[in-house]
Amino acid sequence: MNLLLVDDEEYVIESIKKNVKWSNTGIKEIYTSSTMQQAQDIMKMLPIDVIVSDIVMQEGSGFDFMTWVRQEQYEVQVIFLTSYAEFDYAKRAISLDSVDYLLKPIDFLKLTKALQLAVNKANQAKQLEAYKDESFHWKQNRSLLLESFWNELLNGKLVAENLLDEVQKRHLKYNGDERFLVAYLQLYDRNLKKEWDEKIIYFVLGNVLREMLVEYNIQLEAMALIKKQSYAIICKFIDVSNIDRKSNGVFDALAKWITKILKLDIWCGVGDWGDLNTVQESLTYIKRMRENSLSVWNRILYVTDYKLPEFAYQNPYQSVWEEMLRREQKQKLIDSMKIYLKELERNEMITRDILNKFRLDVLQMIYSWLDKQEIKAHLLFSTKESEKYYQNSLEGVMGAEQFAGYLIARAIEYKKYVNKTESVTEQLKQYIDKNYQQEIRRDELAELVYLNTDYMSRIFKKEVGVSISNYLLSKRVEEAKKLLSQSELPINSVSIYVGYSNFSYFTKMFRENTGYSPLEYRRKYKIETGAKE
């Protein structure tokens, strides 16, 4: 059962998704929408069985939406939510054949029961349809076997030399004479709007392609998700004796539909017709074609017409960038890199190799500069955020721009932070004050502030007036003095508490710094406080 949640308040949707025990409802897939228009688009694209909808929304009410649903004759069960306990609302909800009408704040137990009732009603409605005969079940099972076969093949889990053996094992009706065409489709939102749900895109693309392919005497054999927003598509020619090479043009029509309706950018590479054994090789070549045409969008590239480019990476701005970094001209440097990348993009010179060399230039420049500042770059950029920027830097111009901008900003900002020596020493002091009971090494502290060990030690001593080891010693002595004077803890327990497992060493250290042994200090304190009393 598929459920559509419609509410213009995101926290309500997230609360429902989190608090309903879905395993008890029979709901398998959950889709969400924040506007009436988006909800209508989803209804047109996907089979929805149950709707949970808010009534009062800014861009069309839940009643308006359900009136449209009933007019379009969708067989769907609906549950209304509202913050207003008004009779007219309840009356209209009944007129729209709703399963239930619930007030906010939501009682999730009541909502779960309402969902169970809605699912039961949806099942009953489906049972009124004609029962599926045995041939339909056979076709359905074959469809699952077919989908599994192509998913494994396109994701590199099957060996090309043994494909016909796999076909026989899975009882698929291929004999080796069929002709297939593979295409690789990548969708991208360069305007950085909210991404479409992956399941919606997959379903919609399949339906649209099937319709478009009919007039070319071609059928959509399979579609597999390769990675996020990237799909491999397999087409099969129905009449092998009459293959029309121009039939590839269906992908031009698909590109126009995606850019117009989904408002997404598209990269699409299309192979040539071949037998089953050529599919993996064809997909591998198209992926390579993708890596060498990262600046080509909304234009279909055909393997039969494509020649791999041979660009030599030349960066005339490297010395200029290094000077900008030396002067810490952050925005000027970032803008200069963007201009350079845009220039390459205009000339369609963006390849994965070019971006990799650009990334290497940026890394070497930043790491070298940080090393001169005695900052450990590999530690500064060891975060998950840094790794994400690093990985995305080879996906296209935007990823490369974001990677360079992140590194430059992070490096310059941290250098400024280090220059405020009190900020570094305060961070170190807070760490020591919190962890003085543990063994603390200098290299551990240096990693904490991403600095070379000696440089960190010099900064600390200059700012605080004592070395790190003496500061730690002083902290431990002060804490020991408090425990000796304000508690009845045995002296060996005090020693362990402040970080010294060796009692003799603790006694020696304490005497050197106070002039008394721990026992003498405790007795002296008691005498002094007793005299005051």
One Martini backbone bead per residue (centre of mass of N, CA, C, O) as a GRO file, in nm:
protein
  533
    1MET     BB    1   0.096   0.037   0.022
    2ASN     BB    2   0.030   0.376  -0.061
    3LEU     BB    3   0.137   0.691   0.081
    4LEU     BB    4   0.005   1.032   0.122
    5LEU     BB    5   0.153   1.326   0.252
    6VAL     BB    6  -0.029   1.637   0.336
    7ASP     BB    7   0.178   1.922   0.430
    8ASP     BB    8   0.309   2.256   0.502
    9GLU     BB    9   0.439   2.109   0.759
   10GLU     BB   10   0.720   1.939   0.814
   11TYR     BB   11   0.695   1.849   1.117
   12VAL     BB   12   0.439   1.681   1.074
   13ILE     BB   13   0.549   1.473   0.881
   14GLU     BB   14   0.786   1.377   1.062
   15SER     BB   15   0.607   1.292   1.301
   16ILE     BB   16   0.448   1.073   1.156
   17LYS     BB   17   0.690   0.901   1.055
   18LYS     BB   18   0.798   0.852   1.357
   19ASN     BB   19   0.517   0.766   1.538
   20VAL     BB   20   0.430   0.554   1.349
   21LYS     BB   21   0.351   0.208   1.332
   22TRP     BB   22   0.387   0.077   1.024
   23SER     BB   23   0.378  -0.238   1.068
   24ASN     BB   24   0.051  -0.209   1.152
   25THR     BB   25  -0.080  -0.089   0.859
   26GLY     BB   26   0.036  -0.177   0.550
   27ILE     BB   27   0.249   0.027   0.486
   28LYS     BB   28   0.526   0.071   0.247
   29GLU     BB   29   0.487   0.360   0.108
   30ILE     BB   30   0.616   0.705   0.140
   31TYR     BB   31   0.475   1.014   0.050
   32THR     BB   32   0.540   1.371  -0.009
   33SER     BB   33   0.368   1.697   0.052
   34SER     BB   34   0.331   2.074   0.056
   35THR     BB   35   0.128   2.078  -0.194
   36MET     BB   36  -0.125   2.053  -0.413
   37GLN     BB   37   0.035   2.039  -0.677
   38GLN     BB   38   0.229   1.814  -0.594
   39ALA     BB   39   0.010   1.607  -0.525
   40GLN     BB   40  -0.105   1.591  -0.813
   41ASP     BB   41   0.153   1.492  -0.950
   42ILE     BB   42   0.175   1.228  -0.788
   43MET     BB   43  -0.102   1.108  -0.873
   44LYS     BB   44  -0.020   1.095  -1.180
   45MET     BB   45   0.245   0.901  -1.126
   46LEU     BB   46   0.116   0.738  -0.876
   47PRO     BB   47   0.008   0.475  -0.675
   48ILE     BB   48  -0.250   0.563  -0.456
   49ASP     BB   49  -0.431   0.457  -0.154
   50VAL     BB   50  -0.345   0.677   0.072
   51ILE     BB   51  -0.459   0.977   0.247
   52VAL     BB   52  -0.293   1.242   0.436
   53SER     BB   53  -0.464   1.554   0.515
   54ASP     BB   54  -0.463   1.868   0.535
   55ILE     BB   55  -0.677   2.143   0.525
   56VAL     BB   56  -0.494   2.391   0.607
   57MET     BB   57  -0.350   2.570   0.333
   58GLN     BB   58  -0.190   2.800   0.134
   59GLU     BB   59  -0.200   2.615  -0.162
   60GLY     BB   60  -0.453   2.470  -0.098
   61SER     BB   61  -0.674   2.268   0.020
   62GLY     BB   62  -0.774   1.957   0.115
   63PHE     BB   63  -1.050   1.980  -0.019
   64ASP     BB   64  -0.955   2.063  -0.299
   65PHE     BB   65  -0.789   1.812  -0.349
   66MET     BB   66  -1.022   1.595  -0.306
   67THR     BB   67  -1.206   1.701  -0.524
   68TRP     BB   68  -1.011   1.634  -0.750
   69VAL     BB   69  -0.979   1.332  -0.693
   70ARG     BB   70  -1.280   1.260  -0.741
   71GLN     BB   71  -1.299   1.376  -1.031
   72GLU     BB   72  -1.059   1.173  -1.129
   73GLN     BB   73  -1.123   0.883  -1.004
   74TYR     BB   74  -0.969   0.800  -0.754
   75GLU     BB   75  -0.877   0.514  -0.571
   76VAL     BB   76  -0.909   0.650  -0.243
   77GLN     BB   77  -0.807   0.697   0.086
   78VAL     BB   78  -0.910   0.935   0.354
   79ILE     BB   79  -0.738   1.156   0.591
   80PHE     BB   80  -0.810   1.411   0.811
   81LEU     BB   81  -0.648   1.718   0.917
   82THR     BB   82  -0.691   1.942   1.213
   83SER     BB   83  -0.718   2.244   1.427
   84TYR     BB   84  -1.042   2.242   1.364
   85ALA     BB   85  -1.357   2.207   1.547
   86GLU     BB   86  -1.570   2.195   1.288
   87PHE     BB   87  -1.867   2.107   1.147
   88ASP     BB   88  -1.817   2.179   0.847
   89TYR     BB   89  -1.568   2.007   0.818
   90ALA     BB   90  -1.693   1.734   0.885
   91LYS     BB   91  -1.912   1.740   0.665
   92ARG     BB   92  -1.714   1.757   0.422
   93ALA     BB   93  -1.553   1.503   0.481
   94ILE     BB   94  -1.793   1.313   0.437
   95SER     BB   95  -1.859   1.403   0.139
   96LEU     BB   96  -1.549   1.287   0.063
   97ASP     BB   97  -1.514   1.000   0.179
   98SER     BB   98  -1.392   0.964   0.460
   99VAL     BB   99  -1.249   0.777   0.714
  100ASP     BB  100  -1.132   1.039   0.872
  101TYR     BB  101  -1.131   1.295   1.153
  102LEU     BB  102  -0.852   1.475   1.280
  103LEU     BB  103  -0.698   1.625   1.547
  104LYS     BB  104  -0.499   1.873   1.652
  105PRO     BB  105  -0.303   1.712   1.805
  106ILE     BB  106  -0.183   1.408   1.739
  107ASP     BB  107  -0.320   1.087   1.768
  108PHE     BB  108  -0.137   0.808   1.693
  109LEU     BB  109  -0.338   0.585   1.763
  110LYS     BB  110  -0.572   0.689   1.588
  111LEU     BB  111  -0.415   0.700   1.323
  112THR     BB  112  -0.347   0.400   1.306
  113LYS     BB  113  -0.642   0.303   1.296
  114ALA     BB  114  -0.717   0.464   1.042
  115LEU     BB  115  -0.508   0.327   0.858
  116GLN     BB  116  -0.614   0.040   0.887
  117LEU     BB  117  -0.893   0.104   0.769
  118ALA     BB  118  -0.794   0.214   0.495
  119VAL     BB  119  -0.649  -0.043   0.404
  120ASN     BB  120  -0.894  -0.229   0.414
  121LYS     BB  121  -1.060  -0.070   0.204
  122ALA     BB  122  -0.853  -0.092  -0.025
  123ASN     BB  123  -0.855  -0.401  -0.038
  124GLN     BB  124  -1.156  -0.435  -0.101
  125ALA     BB  125  -1.149  -0.276  -0.366
  126LYS     BB  126  -0.946  -0.467  -0.507
  127GLN     BB  127  -1.123  -0.734  -0.477
  128LEU     BB  128  -1.342  -0.635  -0.690
  129GLU     BB  129  -1.164  -0.713  -0.885
  130ALA     BB  130  -1.026  -0.903  -1.096
  131TYR     BB  131  -0.881  -1.193  -1.094
  132LYS     BB  132  -0.582  -1.325  -1.122
  133ASP     BB  133  -0.431  -1.522  -1.330
  134GLU     BB  134  -0.177  -1.740  -1.394
  135SER     BB  135  -0.043  -1.575  -1.623
  136PHE     BB  136   0.006  -1.321  -1.457
  137HIS     BB  137   0.192  -1.449  -1.246
  138TRP     BB  138   0.406  -1.533  -1.445
  139LYS     BB  139   0.472  -1.247  -1.546
  140GLN     BB  140   0.552  -1.132  -1.272
  141ASN     BB  141   0.786  -1.324  -1.213
  142ARG     BB  142   0.945  -1.258  -1.468
  143SER     BB  143   0.984  -0.960  -1.399
  144LEU     BB  144   1.161  -1.009  -1.147
  145LEU     BB  145   1.384  -1.171  -1.287
  146LEU     BB  146   1.457  -0.953  -1.491
  147GLU     BB  147   1.532  -0.727  -1.292
  148SER     BB  148   1.758  -0.883  -1.148
  149PHE     BB  149   1.941  -0.937  -1.389
  150TRP     BB  150   1.991  -0.636  -1.477
  151ASN     BB  151   2.098  -0.526  -1.213
  152GLU     BB  152   2.346  -0.712  -1.199
  153LEU     BB  153   2.468  -0.640  -1.472
  154LEU     BB  154   2.483  -0.317  -1.442
  155ASN     BB  155   2.647  -0.362  -1.149
  156GLY     BB  156   2.873  -0.597  -1.200
  157LYS     BB  157   2.762  -0.914  -1.100
  158LEU     BB  158   2.819  -1.021  -1.391
  159VAL     BB  159   2.951  -1.236  -1.625
  160ALA     BB  160   2.968  -1.202  -1.960
  161GLU     BB  161   3.047  -1.508  -2.047
  162ASN     BB  162   2.769  -1.622  -1.863
  163LEU     BB  163   2.484  -1.513  -1.956
  164LEU     BB  164   2.332  -1.757  -2.087
  165ASP     BB  165   2.336  -1.926  -1.832
  166GLU     BB  166   2.170  -1.728  -1.662
  167VAL     BB  167   1.922  -1.728  -1.840
  168GLN     BB  168   1.855  -2.031  -1.800
  169LYS     BB  169   1.837  -2.035  -1.490
  170ARG     BB  170   1.598  -1.795  -1.503
  171HIS     BB  171   1.400  -1.841  -1.745
  172LEU     BB  172   1.478  -1.671  -1.994
  173LYS     BB  173   1.382  -1.533  -2.326
  174TYR     BB  174   1.689  -1.579  -2.439
  175ASN     BB  175   1.910  -1.650  -2.744
  176GLY     BB  176   2.120  -1.404  -2.865
  177ASP     BB  177   1.953  -1.229  -3.100
  178GLU     BB  178   1.918  -0.991  -2.954
  179ARG     BB  179   1.866  -0.627  -2.932
  180PHE     BB  180   2.053  -0.381  -2.756
  181LEU     BB  181   2.023  -0.072  -2.559
  182VAL     BB  182   2.235   0.158  -2.389
  183ALA     BB  183   2.180   0.394  -2.119
  184TYR     BB  184   2.292   0.702  -1.954
  185LEU     BB  185   2.137   0.866  -1.670
  186GLN     BB  186   2.162   1.210  -1.547
  187LEU     BB  187   2.053   1.399  -1.274
  188TYR     BB  188   2.027   1.767  -1.220
  189ASP     BB  189   2.029   2.044  -0.978
  190ARG     BB  190   2.167   2.356  -1.040
  191ASN     BB  191   1.952   2.528  -0.848
  192LEU     BB  192   1.913   2.387  -0.566
  193LYS     BB  193   1.665   2.236  -0.524
  194LYS     BB  194   1.443   2.022  -0.439
  195GLU     BB  195   1.447   1.698  -0.439
  196TRP     BB  196   1.345   1.428  -0.575
  197ASP     BB  197   1.210   1.142  -0.535
  198GLU     BB  198   1.350   0.851  -0.630
  199LYS     BB  199   1.089   0.678  -0.672
  200ILE     BB  200   0.943   0.873  -0.856
  201ILE     BB  201   1.146   0.895  -1.084
  202TYR     BB  202   1.160   0.597  -1.159
  203PHE     BB  203   0.862   0.560  -1.234
  204VAL     BB  204   0.828   0.791  -1.440
  205LEU     BB  205   1.049   0.722  -1.644
  206GLY     BB  206   0.937   0.448  -1.723
  207ASN     BB  207   0.662   0.547  -1.835
  208VAL     BB  208   0.763   0.753  -2.044
  209LEU     BB  209   0.943   0.565  -2.211
  210ARG     BB  210   0.733   0.359  -2.299
  211GLU     BB  211   0.566   0.560  -2.464
  212MET     BB  212   0.796   0.664  -2.656
  213LEU     BB  213   0.888   0.372  -2.776
  214VAL     BB  214   0.650   0.262  -2.940
  215GLU     BB  215   0.693   0.420  -3.222
  216TYR     BB  216   0.989   0.249  -3.251
  217ASN     BB  217   0.966  -0.058  -3.178
  218ILE     BB  218   1.022  -0.035  -2.860
  219GLN     BB  219   1.140  -0.166  -2.546
  220LEU     BB  220   1.147  -0.161  -2.203
  221GLU     BB  221   1.347  -0.379  -2.023
  222ALA     BB  222   1.531  -0.182  -1.829
  223MET     BB  223   1.603  -0.033  -1.495
  224ALA     BB  224   1.889   0.114  -1.317
  225LEU     BB  225   2.036   0.199  -1.022
  226ILE     BB  226   2.363   0.322  -0.977
  227LYS     BB  227   2.309   0.608  -0.856
  228LYS     BB  228   2.238   0.897  -0.763
  229GLN     BB  229   2.045   1.003  -1.025
  230SER     BB  230   2.137   0.724  -1.177
  231TYR     BB  231   2.081   0.554  -1.498
  232ALA     BB  232   2.015   0.247  -1.647
  233ILE     BB  233   1.917   0.170  -1.989
  234ILE     BB  234   1.709  -0.083  -2.150
  235CYS     BB  235   1.670  -0.168  -2.488
  236LYS     BB  236   1.438  -0.339  -2.714
  237PHE     BB  237   1.410  -0.480  -3.018
  238ILE     BB  238   1.145  -0.626  -3.173
  239ASP     BB  239   1.264  -0.592  -3.479
  240VAL     BB  240   1.567  -0.702  -3.583
  241SER     BB  241   1.537  -0.674  -3.907
  242ASN     BB  242   1.446  -0.339  -3.836
  243ILE     BB  243   1.671  -0.140  -3.753
  244ASP     BB  244   1.658   0.197  -3.630
  245ARG     BB  245   1.896   0.429  -3.571
  246LYS     BB  246   1.697   0.682  -3.522
  247SER     BB  247   1.559   0.582  -3.254
  248ASN     BB  248   1.741   0.740  -3.049
  249GLY     BB  249   1.565   1.011  -3.045
  250VAL     BB  250   1.401   0.956  -2.783
  251PHE     BB  251   1.612   1.102  -2.592
  252ASP     BB  252   1.548   1.387  -2.681
  253ALA     BB  253   1.257   1.380  -2.577
  254LEU     BB  254   1.326   1.317  -2.285
  255ALA     BB  255   1.494   1.570  -2.224
  256LYS     BB  256   1.264   1.772  -2.272
  257TRP     BB  257   1.075   1.661  -2.054
  258ILE     BB  258   1.257   1.695  -1.804
  259THR     BB  259   1.316   2.006  -1.831
  260LYS     BB  260   1.009   2.087  -1.831
  261ILE     BB  261   0.873   1.916  -1.595
  262LEU     BB  262   1.116   1.867  -1.374
  263LYS     BB  263   1.347   2.081  -1.390
  264LEU     BB  264   1.605   1.925  -1.504
  265ASP     BB  265   1.909   1.818  -1.560
  266ILE     BB  266   2.087   1.647  -1.838
  267TRP     BB  267   2.266   1.337  -1.877
  268CYS     BB  268   2.323   1.159  -2.196
  269GLY     BB  269   2.416   0.828  -2.293
  270VAL     BB  270   2.435   0.643  -2.610
  271GLY     BB  271   2.441   0.355  -2.754
  272ASP     BB  272   2.456   0.067  -2.936
  273TRP     BB  273   2.356  -0.189  -3.101
  274GLY     BB  274   2.339  -0.517  -2.936
  275ASP     BB  275   2.416  -0.773  -2.762
  276LEU     BB  276   2.430  -0.903  -2.451
  277ASN     BB  277   2.759  -0.894  -2.437
  278THR     BB  278   2.772  -0.559  -2.484
  279VAL     BB  279   2.650  -0.404  -2.241
  280GLN     BB  280   2.881  -0.361  -2.037
  281GLU     BB  281   3.079  -0.221  -2.232
  282SER     BB  282   2.893   0.011  -2.309
  283LEU     BB  283   2.858   0.131  -2.023
  284THR     BB  284   3.157   0.183  -1.968
  285TYR     BB  285   3.195   0.385  -2.202
  286ILE     BB  286   2.979   0.592  -2.112
  287LYS     BB  287   3.114   0.660  -1.842
  288ARG     BB  288   3.368   0.769  -1.976
  289MET     BB  289   3.219   0.987  -2.134
  290ARG     BB  290   3.123   1.137  -1.885
  291GLU     BB  291   3.412   1.206  -1.767
  292ASN     BB  292   3.461   1.372  -2.066
  293SER     BB  293   3.159   1.554  -2.018
  294LEU     BB  294   3.090   1.760  -1.760
  295SER     BB  295   2.981   2.023  -1.951
  296VAL     BB  296   2.742   1.844  -2.064
  297TRP     BB  297   2.408   1.961  -2.113
  298ASN     BB  298   2.109   1.885  -2.259
  299ARG     BB  299   2.267   1.657  -2.436
  300ILE     BB  300   2.298   1.404  -2.654
  301LEU     BB  301   2.522   1.126  -2.644
  302TYR     BB  302   2.677   0.936  -2.900
  303VAL     BB  303   2.886   0.682  -2.958
  304THR     BB  304   2.889   0.701  -3.279
  305ASP     BB  305   2.990   1.031  -3.250
  306TYR     BB  306   3.211   0.992  -3.036
  307LYS     BB  307   3.505   1.164  -2.902
  308LEU     BB  308   3.765   1.153  -2.717
  309PRO     BB  309   3.922   1.379  -2.548
  310GLU     BB  310   4.238   1.593  -2.570
  311PHE     BB  311   4.341   1.741  -2.282
  312ALA     BB  312   4.556   1.979  -2.161
  313TYR     BB  313   4.671   2.074  -1.860
  314GLN     BB  314   4.640   2.434  -1.795
  315ASN     BB  315   4.776   2.664  -1.538
  316PRO     BB  316   4.824   3.015  -1.537
  317TYR     BB  317   4.725   3.083  -1.211
  318GLN     BB  318   4.896   2.964  -0.979
  319SER     BB  319   5.078   3.205  -0.888
  320VAL     BB  320   4.842   3.395  -0.831
  321TRP     BB  321   4.705   3.223  -0.614
  322GLU     BB  322   4.943   3.212  -0.416
  323GLU     BB  323   4.943   3.518  -0.362
  324MET     BB  324   4.654   3.542  -0.256
  325LEU     BB  325   4.700   3.349  -0.019
  326ARG     BB  326   4.930   3.503   0.117
  327ARG     BB  327   4.720   3.758   0.147
  328GLU     BB  328   4.431   3.648   0.219
  329GLN     BB  329   4.233   3.651  -0.054
  330LYS     BB  330   3.967   3.483  -0.054
  331GLN     BB  331   3.749   3.588  -0.263
  332LYS     BB  332   3.942   3.639  -0.496
  333LEU     BB  333   4.033   3.345  -0.524
  334ILE     BB  334   3.760   3.211  -0.570
  335ASP     BB  335   3.678   3.378  -0.820
  336SER     BB  336   3.918   3.295  -0.999
  337MET     BB  337   3.846   2.991  -1.007
  338LYS     BB  338   3.565   3.021  -1.132
  339ILE     BB  339   3.655   3.151  -1.395
  340TYR     BB  340   3.831   2.917  -1.490
  341LEU     BB  341   3.606   2.696  -1.492
  342LYS     BB  342   3.409   2.845  -1.682
  343GLU     BB  343   3.599   2.849  -1.920
  344LEU     BB  344   3.615   2.542  -1.953
  345GLU     BB  345   3.309   2.498  -1.986
  346ARG     BB  346   3.261   2.665  -2.244
  347ASN     BB  347   3.487   2.466  -2.393
  348GLU     BB  348   3.437   2.170  -2.308
  349MET     BB  349   3.693   2.083  -2.075
  350ILE     BB  350   3.536   1.898  -1.873
  351THR     BB  351   3.701   1.658  -1.688
  352ARG     BB  352   3.806   1.435  -1.464
  353ASP     BB  353   4.105   1.491  -1.508
  354ILE     BB  354   4.095   1.797  -1.481
  355LEU     BB  355   3.970   1.801  -1.193
  356ASN     BB  356   4.196   1.640  -1.059
  357LYS     BB  357   4.423   1.849  -1.119
  358PHE     BB  358   4.290   2.083  -0.981
  359ARG     BB  359   4.270   1.955  -0.702
  360LEU     BB  360   4.576   1.915  -0.668
  361ASP     BB  361   4.656   2.212  -0.679
  362VAL     BB  362   4.491   2.303  -0.435
  363LEU     BB  363   4.610   2.113  -0.223
  364GLN     BB  364   4.909   2.192  -0.249
  365MET     BB  365   4.873   2.491  -0.186
  366ILE     BB  366   4.734   2.467   0.094
  367TYR     BB  367   4.935   2.275   0.237
  368SER     BB  368   5.185   2.451   0.203
  369TRP     BB  369   5.078   2.700   0.352
  370LEU     BB  370   5.012   2.560   0.623
  371ASP     BB  371   5.299   2.461   0.682
  372LYS     BB  372   5.412   2.754   0.719
  373GLN     BB  373   5.201   2.785   0.972
  374GLU     BB  374   5.205   2.511   1.137
  375ILE     BB  375   4.967   2.345   0.997
  376LYS     BB  376   4.766   2.054   0.995
  377ALA     BB  377   4.595   1.966   0.722
  378HIS     BB  378   4.510   1.663   0.764
  379LEU     BB  379   4.343   1.749   1.021
  380LEU     BB  380   4.166   1.984   0.925
  381PHE     BB  381   4.063   1.769   0.673
  382SER     BB  382   3.920   1.508   0.855
  383THR     BB  383   3.633   1.544   0.787
  384LYS     BB  384   3.326   1.468   0.655
  385GLU     BB  385   3.294   1.731   0.502
  386SER     BB  386   3.557   1.716   0.344
  387GLU     BB  387   3.498   1.445   0.203
  388LYS     BB  388   3.252   1.541   0.046
  389TYR     BB  389   3.395   1.759  -0.120
  390TYR     BB  390   3.605   1.572  -0.245
  391GLN     BB  391   3.411   1.380  -0.399
  392ASN     BB  392   3.245   1.616  -0.558
  393SER     BB  393   3.489   1.746  -0.731
  394LEU     BB  394   3.437   1.524  -0.989
  395GLU     BB  395   3.127   1.592  -1.094
  396GLY     BB  396   3.193   1.909  -1.138
  397VAL     BB  397   3.207   2.242  -1.126
  398MET     BB  398   3.054   2.284  -0.861
  399GLY     BB  399   3.221   2.085  -0.691
  400ALA     BB  400   3.495   2.229  -0.737
  401GLU     BB  401   3.416   2.504  -0.619
  402GLN     BB  402   3.335   2.406  -0.336
  403PHE     BB  403   3.603   2.279  -0.259
  404ALA     BB  404   3.785   2.528  -0.287
  405GLY     BB  405   3.621   2.718  -0.102
  406TYR     BB  406   3.645   2.548   0.154
  407LEU     BB  407   3.953   2.534   0.184
  408ILE     BB  408   4.016   2.833   0.187
  409ALA     BB  409   3.835   2.922   0.421
  410ARG     BB  410   3.943   2.724   0.636
  411ALA     BB  411   4.242   2.808   0.629
  412ILE     BB  412   4.220   3.116   0.685
  413GLU     BB  413   4.045   3.103   0.942
  414TYR     BB  414   4.247   2.929   1.108
  415LYS     BB  415   4.484   3.119   1.098
  416LYS     BB  416   4.338   3.346   1.252
  417TYR     BB  417   4.287   3.181   1.504
  418VAL     BB  418   4.589   3.127   1.574
  419ASN     BB  419   4.674   3.429   1.597
  420LYS     BB  420   4.484   3.399   1.841
  421THR     BB  421   4.642   3.268   2.095
  422GLU     BB  422   4.419   3.264   2.314
  423SER     BB  423   4.235   3.055   2.171
  424VAL     BB  424   4.429   2.815   2.181
  425THR     BB  425   4.502   2.814   2.485
  426GLU     BB  426   4.211   2.789   2.585
  427GLN     BB  427   4.157   2.516   2.456
  428LEU     BB  428   4.385   2.366   2.605
  429LYS     BB  429   4.304   2.431   2.896
  430GLN     BB  430   4.024   2.300   2.886
  431TYR     BB  431   4.127   2.018   2.828
  432ILE     BB  432   4.311   1.984   3.074
  433ASP     BB  433   4.097   2.047   3.295
  434LYS     BB  434   3.918   1.792   3.204
  435ASN     BB  435   4.192   1.571   3.161
  436TYR     BB  436   4.410   1.553   3.402
  437GLN     BB  437   4.366   1.241   3.489
  438GLN     BB  438   4.499   1.188   3.230
  439GLU     BB  439   4.690   1.107   2.976
  440ILE     BB  440   4.895   1.370   2.829
  441ARG     BB  441   4.993   1.451   2.510
  442ARG     BB  442   5.132   1.661   2.288
  443ASP     BB  443   5.025   1.532   2.021
  444GLU     BB  444   4.731   1.539   2.112
  445LEU     BB  445   4.709   1.848   2.135
  446ALA     BB  446   4.797   1.916   1.844
  447GLU     BB  447   4.552   1.775   1.710
  448LEU     BB  448   4.333   1.952   1.838
  449VAL     BB  449   4.477   2.228   1.682
  450TYR     BB  450   4.645   2.158   1.411
  451LEU     BB  451   4.951   2.150   1.520
  452ASN     BB  452   5.258   2.176   1.572
  453THR     BB  453   5.409   2.089   1.854
  454ASP     BB  454   5.620   2.319   1.895
  455TYR     BB  455   5.435   2.555   1.822
  456MET     BB  456   5.229   2.508   2.044
  457SER     BB  457   5.426   2.534   2.284
  458ARG     BB  458   5.510   2.826   2.228
  459ILE     BB  459   5.234   2.957   2.247
  460PHE     BB  460   5.165   2.870   2.535
  461LYS     BB  461   5.408   2.994   2.687
  462LYS     BB  462   5.368   3.286   2.591
  463GLU     BB  463   5.073   3.318   2.710
  464VAL     BB  464   5.098   3.170   3.009
  465GLY     BB  465   5.427   3.122   3.114
  466VAL     BB  466   5.407   2.810   3.075
  467SER     BB  467   5.423   2.501   3.031
  468ILE     BB  468   5.230   2.234   2.974
  469SER     BB  469   5.347   2.047   3.195
  470ASN     BB  470   5.325   2.264   3.426
  471TYR     BB  471   5.023   2.308   3.404
  472LEU     BB  472   4.942   2.019   3.468
  473LEU     BB  473   5.086   2.001   3.739
  474SER     BB  474   4.937   2.236   3.874
  475LYS     BB  475   4.655   2.117   3.848
  476ARG     BB  476   4.708   1.859   4.015
  477VAL     BB  477   4.795   1.995   4.276
  478GLU     BB  478   4.538   2.160   4.330
  479GLU     BB  479   4.350   1.911   4.344
  480ALA     BB  480   4.501   1.768   4.573
  481LYS     BB  481   4.466   1.990   4.786
  482LYS     BB  482   4.158   1.974   4.798
  483LEU     BB  483   4.137   1.673   4.881
  484LEU     BB  484   4.317   1.691   5.140
  485SER     BB  485   4.133   1.929   5.276
  486GLN     BB  486   3.810   1.822   5.180
  487SER     BB  487   3.885   1.516   5.244
  488GLU     BB  488   3.909   1.144   5.328
  489LEU     BB  489   4.090   1.047   5.128
  490PRO     BB  490   4.320   0.857   5.050
  491ILE     BB  491   4.627   0.927   4.930
  492ASN     BB  492   4.634   0.710   4.702
  493SER     BB  493   4.361   0.808   4.579
  494VAL     BB  494   4.451   1.090   4.509
  495SER     BB  495   4.672   1.010   4.316
  496ILE     BB  496   4.486   0.867   4.110
  497TYR     BB  497   4.280   1.097   4.057
  498VAL     BB  498   4.522   1.305   3.939
  499GLY     BB  499   4.715   1.082   3.756
  500TYR     BB  500   4.878   0.887   3.978
  501SER     BB  501   4.989   0.556   4.011
  502ASN     BB  502   5.251   0.661   4.147
  503PHE     BB  503   5.298   0.732   4.471
  504SER     BB  504   5.595   0.826   4.491
  505TYR     BB  505   5.578   1.039   4.266
  506PHE     BB  506   5.357   1.208   4.392
  507THR     BB  507   5.510   1.284   4.650
  508LYS     BB  508   5.749   1.421   4.512
  509MET     BB  509   5.590   1.631   4.348
  510PHE     BB  510   5.441   1.764   4.587
  511ARG     BB  511   5.688   1.859   4.744
  512GLU     BB  512   5.823   2.034   4.517
  513ASN     BB  513   5.545   2.232   4.505
  514THR     BB  514   5.494   2.276   4.849
  515GLY     BB  515   5.704   2.143   5.082
  516TYR     BB  516   5.513   1.887   5.107
  517SER     BB  517   5.365   1.626   5.199
  518PRO     BB  518   5.059   1.502   5.186
  519LEU     BB  519   5.038   1.449   5.492
  520GLU     BB  520   5.147   1.724   5.592
  521TYR     BB  521   4.929   1.894   5.452
  522ARG     BB  522   4.683   1.781   5.602
  523ARG     BB  523   4.776   1.847   5.892
  524LYS     BB  524   4.818   2.148   5.853
  525TYR     BB  525   4.525   2.215   5.780
  526LYS     BB  526   4.395   2.113   6.045
  527ILE     BB  527   4.545   2.302   6.232
  528GLU     BB  528   4.456   2.570   6.104
  529THR     BB  529   4.148   2.524   6.130
  530GLY     BB  530   4.150   2.470   6.431
  531ALA     BB  531   4.262   2.751   6.521
  532LYS     BB  532   4.024   2.914   6.401
  533GLU     BB  533   3.805   2.764   6.581
   0.00000   0.00000   0.00000
